[in-house]
Amino acid sequence: MSGRERDPRRRRGEAPAARRSERVRRSAPKTSGKKRPGGQPSARPRPKSGSAGAFGLSSTRRAAVLATVVCAMALSVSVPLRTYLSQRDELATQEQRQVELAREVQDLRQRKAELSDPAHVEAEARARLGYVRPGETPYIVEVPAQPEAAPQPQEPPDDGRAWYEQLWDSVTGK
């Protein structure tokens, strides 16, 4: 079967001239029928209705599309923003730690310089370890510890009453 034989209009016995006029009607630009003041029809197509707006969407649909776009943008920004904020906090923590370590290094360098002095090492050995030079007599003074009188816990008098009766008496002041 050729292309002409498959055409349903051809089978109905429609004339070729009728088909041509239908093709011209379909392919011709549609106009509103109104003419310009100069007699020429408007080349610009007119919008279908006043409520359609941009892209032929109603105001509710435009609002829904706008809300969807705003939500998508907020979600695409939220992850990098959260990462930025957490890294900024971590950076501040690490900078504080670096300052503390620098201070500790300075203290250790000072302690190293002190321990390189033989007089300071001797004073440390005498104070912390109790060393003495040969020929010296060490004296150890012990201060007697004063015994602290620990207060004895007093037993509440047991007069045979229940605890809640004693509690009530303590509340009422009897």
GROMACS elastic network, one bead per residue, 0.5 to 0.9 nm:
[ bonds ]
;  ai    aj funct       b0    kb
    1     4     6  0.80397   500
    1     5     6  0.60386   500
    1     6     6  0.68195   500
    2     5     6  0.53973   500
    2     6     6  0.65964   500
    3     6     6  0.52877   500
    3     7     6  0.66122   500
    4     7     6  0.54373   500
    4     8     6  0.88249   500
    4    10     6  0.68496   500
    4    11     6  0.89137   500
    5     8     6  0.78401   500
    5    10     6  0.66824   500
    5    11     6  0.69948   500
    6     9     6  0.88048   500
    6    10     6  0.76980   500
    6    11     6  0.78194   500
    7    10     6  0.52985   500
    7    11     6  0.67300   500
    8    11     6  0.51913   500
    8    12     6  0.64851   500
    8    13     6  0.89908   500
    9    12     6  0.51005   500
    9    13     6  0.66081   500
    9    14     6  0.56733   500
    9    15     6  0.85807   500
    9    19     6  0.81140   500
   10    13     6  0.53589   500
   10    14     6  0.57107   500
   10    15     6  0.77319   500
   10    16     6  0.83322   500
   11    14     6  0.74806   500
   14    17     6  0.84684   500
   14    18     6  0.68522   500
   14    19     6  0.73375   500
   15    18     6  0.54528   500
   15    19     6  0.66708   500
   15    20     6  0.89404   500
   16    19     6  0.50952   500
   16    20     6  0.62503   500
   16    21     6  0.87950   500
   17    20     6  0.50527   500
   17    21     6  0.63064   500
   17    22     6  0.86697   500
   18    21     6  0.52103   500
   18    22     6  0.62355   500
   18    23     6  0.86671   500
   19    22     6  0.51204   500
   19    23     6  0.62256   500
   19    24     6  0.86975   500
   20    23     6  0.50675   500
   20    24     6  0.62405   500
   20    25     6  0.86612   500
   21    24     6  0.50545   500
   21    25     6  0.62122   500
   21    26     6  0.86946   500
   22    25     6  0.50576   500
   22    26     6  0.62345   500
   22    27     6  0.86755   500
   23    26     6  0.51379   500
   23    27     6  0.61398   500
   23    28     6  0.84143   500
   24    27     6  0.52504   500
   24    28     6  0.58119   500
   25    28     6  0.53035   500
   25    29     6  0.83816   500
   25    30     6  0.89187   500
   26    29     6  0.81382   500
   26    30     6  0.89077   500
   27    30     6  0.88202   500
   30    33     6  0.85847   500
   30    45     6  0.79451   500
   31    34     6  0.75534   500
   31    41     6  0.71826   500
   31    42     6  0.72764   500
   31    43     6  0.79196   500
   31    44     6  0.85964   500
   31    45     6  0.69090   500
   31    46     6  0.85654   500
   32    35     6  0.83440   500
   32    41     6  0.82424   500
   32    42     6  0.81575   500
   32    45     6  0.78094   500
   32    46     6  0.76884   500
   33    41     6  0.71827   500
   33    42     6  0.87550   500
   34    40     6  0.88276   500
   34    41     6  0.62698   500
   34    42     6  0.74070   500
   35    38     6  0.76809   500
   35    39     6  0.55007   500
   35    40     6  0.54432   500
   35    42     6  0.62617   500
   36    39     6  0.52180   500
   36    40     6  0.51914   500
   36    41     6  0.54898   500
   36    42     6  0.60806   500
   37    40     6  0.73455   500
   37    41     6  0.89236   500
   38    41     6  0.86340   500
   40    43     6  0.85419   500
   41    44     6  0.89335   500
   42    45     6  0.73056   500
   42    46     6  0.88651   500
   45    48     6  0.89221   500
   46    49     6  0.86677   500
   47    50     6  0.71685   500
   47    52     6  0.81861   500
   47    53     6  0.85572   500
   47    56     6  0.87329   500
   48    51     6  0.88338   500
   48    52     6  0.75112   500
   48    56     6  0.84761   500
   49    52     6  0.57923   500
   49    53     6  0.81287   500
   49    56     6  0.88202   500
   50    53     6  0.67178   500
   51    56     6  0.85048   500
   51    57     6  0.82483   500
   51    58     6  0.62902   500
   51    59     6  0.76137   500
   52    55     6  0.76461   500
   52    57     6  0.51485   500
   52    59     6  0.75238   500
   53    56     6  0.55374   500
   53    57     6  0.59751   500
   53    58     6  0.64831   500
   53    59     6  0.74068   500
   53    62     6  0.87965   500
   54    57     6  0.61951   500
   54    58     6  0.83336   500
   54    62     6  0.83182   500
   55    58     6  0.89689   500
   57    60     6  0.79980   500
   57    61     6  0.59305   500
   57    62     6  0.60544   500
   58    61     6  0.53149   500
   58    62     6  0.61632   500
   58    63     6  0.86463   500
   59    63     6  0.60952   500
   59    64     6  0.85845   500
   60    63     6  0.50986   500
   60    64     6  0.62229   500
   60    65     6  0.86571   500
   61    65     6  0.61050   500
   61    66     6  0.84556   500
   62    65     6  0.50873   500
   62    66     6  0.60402   500
   62    67     6  0.85310   500
   63    67     6  0.60454   500
   63    68     6  0.85192   500
   64    67     6  0.50718   500
   64    68     6  0.61327   500
   64    69     6  0.86056   500
   65    68     6  0.50575   500
   65    69     6  0.61720   500
   65    70     6  0.86227   500
   66    69     6  0.50826   500
   66    70     6  0.61398   500
   66    71     6  0.85773   500
   67    70     6  0.50787   500
   67    71     6  0.60846   500
   67    72     6  0.85145   500
   68    71     6  0.51240   500
   68    72     6  0.60952   500
   68    73     6  0.85808   500
   69    72     6  0.50823   500
   69    73     6  0.61554   500
   69    74     6  0.85849   500
   70    73     6  0.51079   500
   70    74     6  0.61007   500
   70    75     6  0.85998   500
   71    74     6  0.50169   500
   71    75     6  0.61072   500
   71    76     6  0.85094   500
   72    75     6  0.51749   500
   72    76     6  0.61213   500
   72    77     6  0.86392   500
   73    76     6  0.50702   500
   73    77     6  0.61876   500
   73    78     6  0.85737   500
   74    77     6  0.51907   500
   74    78     6  0.59806   500
   75    78     6  0.51432   500
   75    79     6  0.70443   500
   76    79     6  0.65244   500
   76    80     6  0.76754   500
   77    80     6  0.57820   500
   77    81     6  0.60994   500
   77    82     6  0.86703   500
   78    81     6  0.50651   500
   78    82     6  0.60199   500
   78    83     6  0.85695   500
   79    82     6  0.51822   500
   79    83     6  0.62223   500
   79    84     6  0.86038   500
   80    83     6  0.50008   500
   80    84     6  0.60413   500
   80    85     6  0.86166   500
   81    84     6  0.50086   500
   81    85     6  0.61845   500
   81    86     6  0.86290   500
   82    85     6  0.52019   500
   82    86     6  0.61893   500
   82    87     6  0.85593   500
   83    86     6  0.52503   500
   83    87     6  0.60853   500
   83    88     6  0.84951   500
   84    87     6  0.52155   500
   84    88     6  0.60641   500
   84    89     6  0.87125   500
   85    88     6  0.50420   500
   85    89     6  0.63137   500
   85    90     6  0.86413   500
   86    89     6  0.51826   500
   86    90     6  0.61820   500
   86    91     6  0.85761   500
   87    91     6  0.59822   500
   87    92     6  0.85873   500
   88    91     6  0.50470   500
   88    92     6  0.63022   500
   88    93     6  0.87099   500
   89    92     6  0.51632   500
   89    93     6  0.62807   500
   89    94     6  0.86820   500
   90    93     6  0.50511   500
   90    94     6  0.61535   500
   90    95     6  0.86074   500
   91    94     6  0.50797   500
   91    95     6  0.61200   500
   91    96     6  0.86141   500
   92    95     6  0.51284   500
   92    96     6  0.62459   500
   92    97     6  0.86347   500
   93    96     6  0.51829   500
   93    97     6  0.62115   500
   93    98     6  0.86428   500
   94    98     6  0.60875   500
   94    99     6  0.86989   500
   95    99     6  0.63416   500
   95   100     6  0.87449   500
   96    99     6  0.51754   500
   96   100     6  0.63725   500
   96   101     6  0.87291   500
   97   100     6  0.50863   500
   97   101     6  0.61631   500
   97   102     6  0.85942   500
   98   101     6  0.50849   500
   98   102     6  0.61016   500
   98   103     6  0.86059   500
   99   102     6  0.51161   500
   99   103     6  0.62678   500
   99   104     6  0.86732   500
  100   103     6  0.51263   500
  100   104     6  0.62253   500
  100   105     6  0.86863   500
  101   105     6  0.60842   500
  101   106     6  0.85659   500
  102   105     6  0.50576   500
  102   106     6  0.62471   500
  102   107     6  0.87054   500
  103   106     6  0.51174   500
  103   107     6  0.63014   500
  103   108     6  0.87199   500
  104   107     6  0.50674   500
  104   108     6  0.61981   500
  104   109     6  0.86444   500
  105   108     6  0.50868   500
  105   109     6  0.61708   500
  105   110     6  0.86225   500
  106   109     6  0.51437   500
  106   110     6  0.62617   500
  106   111     6  0.86606   500
  107   110     6  0.51103   500
  107   111     6  0.61810   500
  107   112     6  0.86296   500
  108   112     6  0.60606   500
  108   113     6  0.85831   500
  109   112     6  0.50058   500
  109   113     6  0.62520   500
  109   114     6  0.86859   500
  110   113     6  0.51172   500
  110   114     6  0.63031   500
  110   115     6  0.87383   500
  111   114     6  0.50233   500
  111   115     6  0.61888   500
  111   116     6  0.86984   500
  112   115     6  0.51395   500
  112   116     6  0.62971   500
  113   116     6  0.52550   500
  113   117     6  0.71271   500
  114   117     6  0.56555   500
  114   118     6  0.88090   500
  114   120     6  0.65916   500
  114   121     6  0.81085   500
  115   118     6  0.72258   500
  115   119     6  0.87961   500
  115   120     6  0.63122   500
  115   121     6  0.58268   500
  116   119     6  0.89615   500
  116   120     6  0.79697   500
  116   121     6  0.76472   500
  117   120     6  0.54690   500
  117   121     6  0.65010   500
  117   122     6  0.89290   500
  118   121     6  0.50429   500
  118   122     6  0.62012   500
  118   123     6  0.86693   500
  119   122     6  0.51548   500
  119   123     6  0.62780   500
  119   124     6  0.87024   500
  120   123     6  0.50612   500
  120   124     6  0.61739   500
  120   125     6  0.86200   500
  121   124     6  0.50995   500
  121   125     6  0.61793   500
  121   126     6  0.86843   500
  122   125     6  0.50663   500
  122   126     6  0.62131   500
  122   127     6  0.86244   500
  122   131     6  0.85138   500
  123   126     6  0.51826   500
  123   127     6  0.61147   500
  123   128     6  0.84552   500
  124   127     6  0.51991   500
  124   128     6  0.57702   500
  124   129     6  0.75723   500
  125   128     6  0.55376   500
  125   129     6  0.51144   500
  125   130     6  0.65019   500
  125   131     6  0.58037   500
  125   132     6  0.85287   500
  126   129     6  0.57132   500
  126   132     6  0.64293   500
  127   130     6  0.57868   500
  127   131     6  0.77770   500
  128   131     6  0.82904   500
  130   138     6  0.85364   500
  131   138     6  0.87415   500
  132   135     6  0.83080   500
  132   136     6  0.62927   500
  132   137     6  0.76822   500
  132   138     6  0.68657   500
  133   136     6  0.56432   500
  133   137     6  0.86075   500
  134   137     6  0.85191   500
  142   145     6  0.87543   500
  145   148     6  0.88281   500
  147   150     6  0.87689   500
  149   152     6  0.86988   500
  150   153     6  0.89934   500
  151   154     6  0.86290   500
  154   157     6  0.88560   500
  155   158     6  0.83458   500
  157   160     6  0.89652   500
  158   161     6  0.73615   500
  159   162     6  0.89323   500
  161   164     6  0.83638   500
  161   165     6  0.64257   500
  161   166     6  0.68516   500
  162   165     6  0.53964   500
  162   166     6  0.65504   500
  162   167     6  0.88199   500
  163   166     6  0.50789   500
  163   167     6  0.61503   500
  163   168     6  0.86426   500
  164   168     6  0.60798   500
  164   169     6  0.85119   500
  165   168     6  0.50755   500
  165   169     6  0.61616   500
  165   170     6  0.86118   500
  166   169     6  0.50682   500
  166   170     6  0.62069   500
  166   171     6  0.86995   500
  167   170     6  0.50816   500
  167   171     6  0.62966   500
  167   172     6  0.87325   500
  168   171     6  0.50628   500
  168   172     6  0.61560   500
  168   173     6  0.83507   500
  168   174     6  0.86452   500
  169   172     6  0.51762   500
  169   173     6  0.57614   500
  169   174     6  0.51092   500
  170   173     6  0.50956   500
  170   174     6  0.64745   500
  171   174     6  0.80107   500
